[in-house]
């Protein structure tokens, strides 16, 4: 759905998105989704790779106006270990 947030810049706002059989996050044909401050393809320790089978973040089917990361260091995502090679 449009207008959602996945993670936030607060100290408790990080998600750990790992071990999925497909993409870590898929944004499919919607807008105004914010993806910030997440470990995608990394365990909670921030160093151990745990692969998602697809892309780390996959925007498709007309997804537009979405934000992945940000200029503030607290908003940046860390992506690793995407099986498809894209992230």
Gaussian input, Z-matrix of N, CA and C with variables (Angstrom, degrees):
# hf/3-21g

backbone

0 1
 N
 C     1     B1
 C     2     B2     1     A1
 N     3     B3     2     A2     1     D1
 C     4     B4     3     A3     2     D2
 C     5     B5     4     A4     3     D3
 N     6     B6     5     A5     4     D4
 C     7     B7     6     A6     5     D5
 C     8     B8     7     A7     6     D6
 N     9     B9     8     A8     7     D7
 C    10    B10     9     A9     8     D8
 C    11    B11    10    A10     9     D9
 N    12    B12    11    A11    10    D10
 C    13    B13    12    A12    11    D11
 C    14    B14    13    A13    12    D12
 N    15    B15    14    A14    13    D13
 C    16    B16    15    A15    14    D14
 C    17    B17    16    A16    15    D15
 N    18    B18    17    A17    16    D16
 C    19    B19    18    A18    17    D17
 C    20    B20    19    A19    18    D18
 N    21    B21    20    A20    19    D19
 C    22    B22    21    A21    20    D20
 C    23    B23    22    A22    21    D21
 N    24    B24    23    A23    22    D22
 C    25    B25    24    A24    23    D23
 C    26    B26    25    A25    24    D24
 N    27    B27    26    A26    25    D25
 C    28    B28    27    A27    26    D26
 C    29    B29    28    A28    27    D27
 N    30    B30    29    A29    28    D28
 C    31    B31    30    A30    29    D29
 C    32    B32    31    A31    30    D30
 N    33    B33    32    A32    31    D31
 C    34    B34    33    A33    32    D32
 C    35    B35    34    A34    33    D33
 N    36    B36    35    A35    34    D34
 C    37    B37    36    A36    35    D35
 C    38    B38    37    A37    36    D36
 N    39    B39    38    A38    37    D37
 C    40    B40    39    A39    38    D38
 C    41    B41    40    A40    39    D39
 N    42    B42    41    A41    40    D40
 C    43    B43    42    A42    41    D41
 C    44    B44    43    A43    42    D42
 N    45    B45    44    A44    43    D43
 C    46    B46    45    A45    44    D44
 C    47    B47    46    A46    45    D45
 N    48    B48    47    A47    46    D46
 C    49    B49    48    A48    47    D47
 C    50    B50    49    A49    48    D48
 N    51    B51    50    A50    49    D49
 C    52    B52    51    A51    50    D50
 C    53    B53    52    A52    51    D51
 N    54    B54    53    A53    52    D52
 C    55    B55    54    A54    53    D53
 C    56    B56    55    A55    54    D54
 N    57    B57    56    A56    55    D55
 C    58    B58    57    A57    56    D56
 C    59    B59    58    A58    57    D57
 N    60    B60    59    A59    58    D58
 C    61    B61    60    A60    59    D59
 C    62    B62    61    A61    60    D60
 N    63    B63    62    A62    61    D61
 C    64    B64    63    A63    62    D62
 C    65    B65    64    A64    63    D63
 N    66    B66    65    A65    64    D64
 C    67    B67    66    A66    65    D65
 C    68    B68    67    A67    66    D66
 N    69    B69    68    A68    67    D67
 C    70    B70    69    A69    68    D68
 C    71    B71    70    A70    69    D69
 N    72    B72    71    A71    70    D70
 C    73    B73    72    A72    71    D71
 C    74    B74    73    A73    72    D72
 N    75    B75    74    A74    73    D73
 C    76    B76    75    A75    74    D74
 C    77    B77    76    A76    75    D75
 N    78    B78    77    A77    76    D76
 C    79    B79    78    A78    77    D77
 C    80    B80    79    A79    78    D78
 N    81    B81    80    A80    79    D79
 C    82    B82    81    A81    80    D80
 C    83    B83    82    A82    81    D81
 N    84    B84    83    A83    82    D82
 C    85    B85    84    A84    83    D83
 C    86    B86    85    A85    84    D84
 N    87    B87    86    A86    85    D85
 C    88    B88    87    A87    86    D86
 C    89    B89    88    A88    87    D87
 N    90    B90    89    A89    88    D88
 C    91    B91    90    A90    89    D89
 C    92    B92    91    A91    90    D90
 N    93    B93    92    A92    91    D91
 C    94    B94    93    A93    92    D92
 C    95    B95    94    A94    93    D93
 N    96    B96    95    A95    94    D94
 C    97    B97    96    A96    95    D95
 C    98    B98    97    A97    96    D96
 N    99    B99    98    A98    97    D97
 C   100   B100    99    A99    98    D98
 C   101   B101   100   A100    99    D99
 N   102   B102   101   A101   100   D100
 C   103   B103   102   A102   101   D101
 C   104   B104   103   A103   102   D102
 N   105   B105   104   A104   103   D103
 C   106   B106   105   A105   104   D104
 C   107   B107   106   A106   105   D105
 N   108   B108   107   A107   106   D106
 C   109   B109   108   A108   107   D107
 C   110   B110   109   A109   108   D108
 N   111   B111   110   A110   109   D109
 C   112   B112   111   A111   110   D110
 C   113   B113   112   A112   111   D111
 N   114   B114   113   A113   112   D112
 C   115   B115   114   A114   113   D113
 C   116   B116   115   A115   114   D114
 N   117   B117   116   A116   115   D115
 C   118   B118   117   A117   116   D116
 C   119   B119   118   A118   117   D117
 N   120   B120   119   A119   118   D118
 C   121   B121   120   A120   119   D119
 C   122   B122   121   A121   120   D120
 N   123   B123   122   A122   121   D121
 C   124   B124   123   A123   122   D122
 C   125   B125   124   A124   123   D123
 N   126   B126   125   A125   124   D124
 C   127   B127   126   A126   125   D125
 C   128   B128   127   A127   126   D126
 N   129   B129   128   A128   127   D127
 C   130   B130   129   A129   128   D128
 C   131   B131   130   A130   129   D129
 N   132   B132   131   A131   130   D130
 C   133   B133   132   A132   131   D131
 C   134   B134   133   A133   132   D132
 N   135   B135   134   A134   133   D133
 C   136   B136   135   A135   134   D134
 C   137   B137   136   A136   135   D135
 N   138   B138   137   A137   136   D136
 C   139   B139   138   A138   137   D137
 C   140   B140   139   A139   138   D138
 N   141   B141   140   A140   139   D139
 C   142   B142   141   A141   140   D140
 C   143   B143   142   A142   141   D141
 N   144   B144   143   A143   142   D142
 C   145   B145   144   A144   143   D143
 C   146   B146   145   A145   144   D144
 N   147   B147   146   A146   145   D145
 C   148   B148   147   A147   146   D146
 C   149   B149   148   A148   147   D147
 N   150   B150   149   A149   148   D148
 C   151   B151   150   A150   149   D149
 C   152   B152   151   A151   150   D150
 N   153   B153   152   A152   151   D151
 C   154   B154   153   A153   152   D152
 C   155   B155   154   A154   153   D153
 N   156   B156   155   A155   154   D154
 C   157   B157   156   A156   155   D155
 C   158   B158   157   A157   156   D156
 N   159   B159   158   A158   157   D157
 C   160   B160   159   A159   158   D158
 C   161   B161   160   A160   159   D159
 N   162   B162   161   A161   160   D160
 C   163   B163   162   A162   161   D161
 C   164   B164   163   A163   162   D162
 N   165   B165   164   A164   163   D163
 C   166   B166   165   A165   164   D164
 C   167   B167   166   A166   165   D165
 N   168   B168   167   A167   166   D166
 C   169   B169   168   A168   167   D167
 C   170   B170   169   A169   168   D168
 N   171   B171   170   A170   169   D169
 C   172   B172   171   A171   170   D170
 C   173   B173   172   A172   171   D171
 N   174   B174   173   A173   172   D172
 C   175   B175   174   A174   173   D173
 C   176   B176   175   A175   174   D174
 N   177   B177   176   A176   175   D175
 C   178   B178   177   A177   176   D176
 C   179   B179   178   A178   177   D177
 N   180   B180   179   A179   178   D178
 C   181   B181   180   A180   179   D179
 C   182   B182   181   A181   180   D180
 N   183   B183   182   A182   181   D181
 C   184   B184   183   A183   182   D182
 C   185   B185   184   A184   183   D183
 N   186   B186   185   A185   184   D184
 C   187   B187   186   A186   185   D185
 C   188   B188   187   A187   186   D186
 N   189   B189   188   A188   187   D187
 C   190   B190   189   A189   188   D188
 C   191   B191   190   A190   189   D189
 N   192   B192   191   A191   190   D190
 C   193   B193   192   A192   191   D191
 C   194   B194   193   A193   192   D192
 N   195   B195   194   A194   193   D193
 C   196   B196   195   A195   194   D194
 C   197   B197   196   A196   195   D195
 N   198   B198   197   A197   196   D196
 C   199   B199   198   A198   197   D197
 C   200   B200   199   A199   198   D198
 N   201   B201   200   A200   199   D199
 C   202   B202   201   A201   200   D200
 C   203   B203   202   A202   201   D201
 N   204   B204   203   A203   202   D202
 C   205   B205   204   A204   203   D203
 C   206   B206   205   A205   204   D204
 N   207   B207   206   A206   205   D205
 C   208   B208   207   A207   206   D206
 C   209   B209   208   A208   207   D207
 N   210   B210   209   A209   208   D208
 C   211   B211   210   A210   209   D209
 C   212   B212   211   A211   210   D210
 N   213   B213   212   A212   211   D211
 C   214   B214   213   A213   212   D212
 C   215   B215   214   A214   213   D213
 N   216   B216   215   A215   214   D214
 C   217   B217   216   A216   215   D215
 C   218   B218   217   A217   216   D216
 N   219   B219   218   A218   217   D217
 C   220   B220   219   A219   218   D218
 C   221   B221   220   A220   219   D219
 N   222   B222   221   A221   220   D220
 C   223   B223   222   A222   221   D221
 C   224   B224   223   A223   222   D222
 N   225   B225   224   A224   223   D223
 C   226   B226   225   A225   224   D224
 C   227   B227   226   A226   225   D225
 N   228   B228   227   A227   226   D226
 C   229   B229   228   A228   227   D227
 C   230   B230   229   A229   228   D228
 N   231   B231   230   A230   229   D229
 C   232   B232   231   A231   230   D230
 C   233   B233   232   A232   231   D231
 N   234   B234   233   A233   232   D232
 C   235   B235   234   A234   233   D233
 C   236   B236   235   A235   234   D234
 N   237   B237   236   A236   235   D235
 C   238   B238   237   A237   236   D236
 C   239   B239   238   A238   237   D237
 N   240   B240   239   A239   238   D238
 C   241   B241   240   A240   239   D239
 C   242   B242   241   A241   240   D240
 N   243   B243   242   A242   241   D241
 C   244   B244   243   A243   242   D242
 C   245   B245   244   A244   243   D243
 N   246   B246   245   A245   244   D244
 C   247   B247   246   A246   245   D245
 C   248   B248   247   A247   246   D246
 N   249   B249   248   A248   247   D247
 C   250   B250   249   A249   248   D248
 C   251   B251   250   A250   249   D249
 N   252   B252   251   A251   250   D250
 C   253   B253   252   A252   251   D251
 C   254   B254   253   A253   252   D252
 N   255   B255   254   A254   253   D253
 C   256   B256   255   A255   254   D254
 C   257   B257   256   A256   255   D255
 N   258   B258   257   A257   256   D256
 C   259   B259   258   A258   257   D257
 C   260   B260   259   A259   258   D258

   B1=1.4477
   B2=1.5225
   B3=1.2972
   B4=1.4629
   B5=1.5184
   B6=1.3429
   B7=1.4550
   B8=1.5069
   B9=1.3099
   B10=1.4667
   B11=1.5199
   B12=1.3307
   B13=1.4662
   B14=1.5193
   B15=1.3113
   B16=1.4583
   B17=1.5230
   B18=1.3256
   B19=1.4555
   B20=1.5158
   B21=1.3239
   B22=1.4661
   B23=1.5190
   B24=1.3001
   B25=1.4632
   B26=1.5222
   B27=1.3191
   B28=1.4616
   B29=1.5250
   B30=1.3122
   B31=1.4662
   B32=1.5185
   B33=1.3214
   B34=1.4651
   B35=1.5285
   B36=1.3220
   B37=1.4601
   B38=1.5041
   B39=1.3252
   B40=1.4626
   B41=1.5156
   B42=1.3409
   B43=1.4549
   B44=1.5215
   B45=1.3159
   B46=1.4609
   B47=1.5169
   B48=1.3392
   B49=1.4594
   B50=1.5246
   B51=1.3405
   B52=1.4639
   B53=1.5305
   B54=1.3237
   B55=1.4477
   B56=1.5181
   B57=1.3286
   B58=1.4648
   B59=1.5249
   B60=1.3152
   B61=1.4539
   B62=1.5175
   B63=1.3170
   B64=1.4615
   B65=1.5217
   B66=1.3230
   B67=1.4652
   B68=1.5223
   B69=1.3401
   B70=1.4529
   B71=1.5185
   B72=1.3427
   B73=1.4618
   B74=1.5190
   B75=1.3222
   B76=1.4686
   B77=1.5183
   B78=1.3217
   B79=1.4611
   B80=1.5251
   B81=1.3052
   B82=1.4569
   B83=1.5238
   B84=1.3441
   B85=1.4487
   B86=1.5110
   B87=1.3262
   B88=1.4677
   B89=1.5250
   B90=1.3115
   B91=1.4633
   B92=1.5187
   B93=1.3168
   B94=1.4666
   B95=1.5197
   B96=1.3289
   B97=1.4562
   B98=1.5247
   B99=1.3228
   B100=1.4567
   B101=1.5259
   B102=1.3346
   B103=1.4665
   B104=1.5263
   B105=1.3382
   B106=1.4624
   B107=1.5231
   B108=1.3369
   B109=1.4635
   B110=1.5271
   B111=1.3346
   B112=1.4604
   B113=1.5236
   B114=1.3261
   B115=1.4585
   B116=1.5208
   B117=1.3081
   B118=1.4550
   B119=1.5273
   B120=1.3292
   B121=1.4606
   B122=1.5173
   B123=1.3261
   B124=1.4670
   B125=1.5121
   B126=1.3272
   B127=1.4649
   B128=1.5272
   B129=1.3036
   B130=1.4644
   B131=1.5203
   B132=1.3467
   B133=1.4597
   B134=1.5245
   B135=1.3310
   B136=1.4606
   B137=1.5106
   B138=1.3230
   B139=1.4627
   B140=1.5251
   B141=1.3108
   B142=1.4637
   B143=1.5219
   B144=1.3410
   B145=1.4576
   B146=1.5261
   B147=1.3309
   B148=1.4646
   B149=1.5271
   B150=1.3050
   B151=1.4582
   B152=1.5253
   B153=1.3392
   B154=1.4596
   B155=1.5296
   B156=1.3162
   B157=1.4605
   B158=1.5264
   B159=1.3211
   B160=1.4604
   B161=1.5189
   B162=1.3099
   B163=1.4589
   B164=1.5263
   B165=1.3212
   B166=1.4569
   B167=1.5141
   B168=1.3433
   B169=1.4644
   B170=1.5227
   B171=1.3179
   B172=1.4579
   B173=1.5222
   B174=1.3388
   B175=1.4614
   B176=1.5183
   B177=1.3452
   B178=1.4634
   B179=1.5234
   B180=1.3174
   B181=1.4681
   B182=1.5218
   B183=1.3180
   B184=1.4550
   B185=1.5108
   B186=1.3230
   B187=1.4696
   B188=1.5259
   B189=1.3148
   B190=1.4630
   B191=1.5225
   B192=1.3325
   B193=1.4582
   B194=1.5072
   B195=1.3307
   B196=1.4606
   B197=1.5265
   B198=1.3106
   B199=1.4616
   B200=1.5218
   B201=1.3290
   B202=1.4585
   B203=1.5268
   B204=1.3341
   B205=1.4641
   B206=1.5073
   B207=1.3198
   B208=1.4521
   B209=1.5087
   B210=1.3123
   B211=1.4593
   B212=1.5280
   B213=1.3205
   B214=1.4589
   B215=1.5282
   B216=1.3391
   B217=1.4692
   B218=1.5327
   B219=1.3243
   B220=1.4627
   B221=1.5280
   B222=1.3264
   B223=1.4588
   B224=1.5259
   B225=1.3060
   B226=1.4605
   B227=1.5153
   B228=1.3214
   B229=1.4613
   B230=1.5228
   B231=1.3124
   B232=1.4619
   B233=1.5212
   B234=1.3380
   B235=1.4561
   B236=1.5137
   B237=1.3237
   B238=1.4623
   B239=1.5214
   B240=1.3239
   B241=1.4667
   B242=1.5067
   B243=1.3439
   B244=1.4503
   B245=1.5150
   B246=1.3106
   B247=1.4591
   B248=1.5216
   B249=1.3358
   B250=1.4583
   B251=1.5194
   B252=1.3152
   B253=1.4605
   B254=1.5134
   B255=1.3249
   B256=1.4607
   B257=1.5123
   B258=1.2805
   B259=1.4342
   B260=1.4544
   A1=109.82
   A2=116.49
   A3=121.93
   A4=110.49
   A5=115.31
   A6=121.22
   A7=115.94
   A8=118.44
   A9=120.62
   A10=111.96
   A11=115.46
   A12=123.55
   A13=107.79
   A14=115.50
   A15=121.79
   A16=105.02
   A17=115.89
   A18=122.45
   A19=111.25
   A20=115.36
   A21=121.23
   A22=108.05
   A23=116.75
   A24=121.81
   A25=113.99
   A26=118.97
   A27=120.70
   A28=111.09
   A29=116.88
   A30=120.64
   A31=112.52
   A32=118.10
   A33=121.83
   A34=112.92
   A35=117.59
   A36=121.05
   A37=116.30
   A38=118.33
   A39=120.68
   A40=111.68
   A41=115.85
   A42=123.21
   A43=108.27
   A44=116.32
   A45=122.68
   A46=105.48
   A47=116.21
   A48=121.90
   A49=107.43
   A50=116.12
   A51=120.86
   A52=111.10
   A53=114.68
   A54=121.65
   A55=116.04
   A56=117.93
   A57=120.52
   A58=110.67
   A59=117.39
   A60=122.70
   A61=113.28
   A62=117.15
   A63=123.40
   A64=108.85
   A65=116.33
   A66=121.64
   A67=110.28
   A68=116.16
   A69=119.85
   A70=110.26
   A71=116.04
   A72=123.29
   A73=106.96
   A74=117.20
   A75=121.31
   A76=108.01
   A77=115.22
   A78=122.10
   A79=105.41
   A80=116.16
   A81=122.12
   A82=111.47
   A83=116.63
   A84=121.53
   A85=116.70
   A86=118.09
   A87=120.75
   A88=110.24
   A89=116.49
   A90=121.61
   A91=111.19
   A92=115.30
   A93=123.59
   A94=113.15
   A95=117.29
   A96=122.39
   A97=107.13
   A98=116.55
   A99=122.26
   A100=108.85
   A101=116.73
   A102=123.07
   A103=106.19
   A104=116.98
   A105=120.45
   A106=111.41
   A107=115.20
   A108=123.55
   A109=113.45
   A110=117.02
   A111=120.92
   A112=111.36
   A113=116.59
   A114=122.92
   A115=106.10
   A116=116.90
   A117=122.12
   A118=106.71
   A119=115.92
   A120=121.13
   A121=113.47
   A122=116.59
   A123=122.53
   A124=109.63
   A125=116.38
   A126=121.05
   A127=109.84
   A128=116.77
   A129=122.65
   A130=112.95
   A131=118.37
   A132=119.92
   A133=112.52
   A134=117.67
   A135=121.96
   A136=114.78
   A137=118.28
   A138=120.36
   A139=113.92
   A140=118.56
   A141=122.08
   A142=110.22
   A143=116.71
   A144=121.17
   A145=110.49
   A146=115.88
   A147=123.47
   A148=105.96
   A149=115.61
   A150=122.71
   A151=114.01
   A152=114.74
   A153=122.54
   A154=105.17
   A155=118.87
   A156=121.23
   A157=113.29
   A158=117.98
   A159=121.55
   A160=110.89
   A161=115.30
   A162=122.05
   A163=110.36
   A164=116.30
   A165=119.95
   A166=110.53
   A167=115.94
   A168=122.85
   A169=106.59
   A170=117.04
   A171=122.43
   A172=108.97
   A173=116.70
   A174=122.39
   A175=107.21
   A176=117.55
   A177=119.20
   A178=111.74
   A179=115.13
   A180=123.59
   A181=112.95
   A182=116.27
   A183=120.23
   A184=115.78
   A185=118.18
   A186=119.86
   A187=108.05
   A188=116.71
   A189=120.17
   A190=109.58
   A191=115.32
   A192=119.52
   A193=113.75
   A194=116.76
   A195=121.41
   A196=109.23
   A197=117.20
   A198=122.25
   A199=108.62
   A200=115.99
   A201=121.98
   A202=106.47
   A203=116.60
   A204=121.53
   A205=110.82
   A206=115.87
   A207=120.83
   A208=110.86
   A209=116.96
   A210=122.11
   A211=112.28
   A212=116.64
   A213=121.65
   A214=108.48
   A215=118.71
   A216=119.92
   A217=114.06
   A218=118.35
   A219=121.29
   A220=112.06
   A221=117.79
   A222=121.63
   A223=113.07
   A224=117.04
   A225=120.24
   A226=112.02
   A227=115.50
   A228=122.97
   A229=108.60
   A230=116.62
   A231=121.49
   A232=106.55
   A233=116.28
   A234=121.52
   A235=109.55
   A236=115.62
   A237=121.31
   A238=108.71
   A239=115.61
   A240=123.40
   A241=114.88
   A242=118.19
   A243=120.13
   A244=109.01
   A245=117.04
   A246=121.96
   A247=111.35
   A248=117.60
   A249=121.12
   A250=111.76
   A251=117.48
   A252=120.71
   A253=113.44
   A254=118.03
   A255=121.14
   A256=108.32
   A257=117.47
   A258=117.83
   A259=111.09
   D1=147.52
   D2=178.56
   D3=-67.48
   D4=155.35
   D5=172.92
   D6=79.43
   D7=17.90
   D8=-179.90
   D9=-95.90
   D10=163.39
   D11=174.81
   D12=-121.46
   D13=135.36
   D14=172.69
   D15=-116.90
   D16=101.74
   D17=-173.21
   D18=86.46
   D19=166.60
   D20=171.66
   D21=-152.07
   D22=170.41
   D23=-172.48
   D24=-78.79
   D25=0.49
   D26=179.50
   D27=-73.73
   D28=165.88
   D29=-178.81
   D30=-64.45
   D31=-26.69
   D32=178.05
   D33=-100.79
   D34=7.51
   D35=-172.35
   D36=-88.22
   D37=-0.11
   D38=-176.85
   D39=-80.85
   D40=138.18
   D41=170.37
   D42=-104.66
   D43=149.66
   D44=173.38
   D45=-112.15
   D46=112.80
   D47=-172.62
   D48=-115.78
   D49=102.56
   D50=-171.46
   D51=-143.63
   D52=158.33
   D53=169.06
   D54=68.86
   D55=20.86
   D56=179.75
   D57=-78.38
   D58=149.59
   D59=177.33
   D60=-75.87
   D61=-7.93
   D62=177.71
   D63=-133.67
   D64=-140.11
   D65=178.96
   D66=-70.03
   D67=151.61
   D68=173.46
   D69=-64.21
   D70=-52.43
   D71=175.49
   D72=-132.41
   D73=130.17
   D74=175.00
   D75=-121.18
   D76=122.42
   D77=176.50
   D78=-109.16
   D79=111.32
   D80=-167.19
   D81=-117.24
   D82=97.57
   D83=172.98
   D84=71.51
   D85=19.60
   D86=179.95
   D87=-122.13
   D88=170.93
   D89=-178.31
   D90=-129.01
   D91=169.34
   D92=174.94
   D93=60.85
   D94=38.16
   D95=173.36
   D96=-100.73
   D97=131.93
   D98=179.30
   D99=-110.52
   D100=124.06
   D101=178.47
   D102=-115.85
   D103=104.88
   D104=-174.45
   D105=-137.07
   D106=144.19
   D107=169.80
   D108=60.98
   D109=45.01
   D110=-179.68
   D111=-117.93
   D112=152.40
   D113=165.42
   D114=-97.09
   D115=118.51
   D116=-178.60
   D117=-121.11
   D118=110.27
   D119=-175.43
   D120=87.85
   D121=9.40
   D122=177.53
   D123=-130.92
   D124=139.71
   D125=175.32
   D126=-66.37
   D127=170.79
   D128=-176.89
   D129=-59.13
   D130=-22.72
   D131=177.94
   D132=-72.81
   D133=-10.78
   D134=176.98
   D135=78.98
   D136=3.30
   D137=-178.98
   D138=-129.27
   D139=-22.83
   D140=-177.02
   D141=-88.88
   D142=117.15
   D143=179.48
   D144=-72.83
   D145=132.77
   D146=173.95
   D147=-134.47
   D148=106.20
   D149=-168.26
   D150=-67.20
   D151=137.69
   D152=161.18
   D153=-94.43
   D154=143.02
   D155=-174.21
   D156=-70.64
   D157=-23.07
   D158=-179.05
   D159=-111.16
   D160=-145.01
   D161=178.31
   D162=-74.81
   D163=156.14
   D164=172.95
   D165=-64.38
   D166=-54.28
   D167=174.54
   D168=-132.26
   D169=125.85
   D170=-176.58
   D171=-123.41
   D172=114.16
   D173=174.87
   D174=-102.42
   D175=128.22
   D176=-175.35
   D177=-150.52
   D178=172.09
   D179=176.08
   D180=51.98
   D181=50.18
   D182=175.75
   D183=81.27
   D184=10.68
   D185=176.01
   D186=-58.92
   D187=125.15
   D188=-178.53
   D189=-147.46
   D190=159.50
   D191=178.38
   D192=69.68
   D193=22.78
   D194=178.86
   D195=-98.23
   D196=158.20
   D197=-179.19
   D198=-124.46
   D199=124.64
   D200=176.32
   D201=-117.96
   D202=108.79
   D203=-176.10
   D204=86.95
   D205=-163.68
   D206=179.67
   D207=-177.29
   D208=172.29
   D209=-178.52
   D210=-71.99
   D211=-30.96
   D212=178.05
   D213=-73.47
   D214=128.57
   D215=-179.97
   D216=-53.30
   D217=-28.96
   D218=179.30
   D219=-70.61
   D220=-14.24
   D221=-179.17
   D222=-96.47
   D223=-8.82
   D224=-174.45
   D225=-74.95
   D226=138.50
   D227=174.63
   D228=-90.35
   D229=155.44
   D230=171.52
   D231=-116.58
   D232=118.67
   D233=-177.74
   D234=-115.79
   D235=139.32
   D236=179.60
   D237=-157.73
   D238=163.38
   D239=166.78
   D240=60.10
   D241=38.22
   D242=174.09
   D243=-79.29
   D244=127.57
   D245=-177.44
   D246=-62.65
   D247=-36.73
   D248=-175.78
   D249=-77.96
   D250=-11.72
   D251=-179.11
   D252=91.42
   D253=-12.85
   D254=176.88
   D255=-97.60
   D256=152.23
   D257=178.68
   D258=-159.99

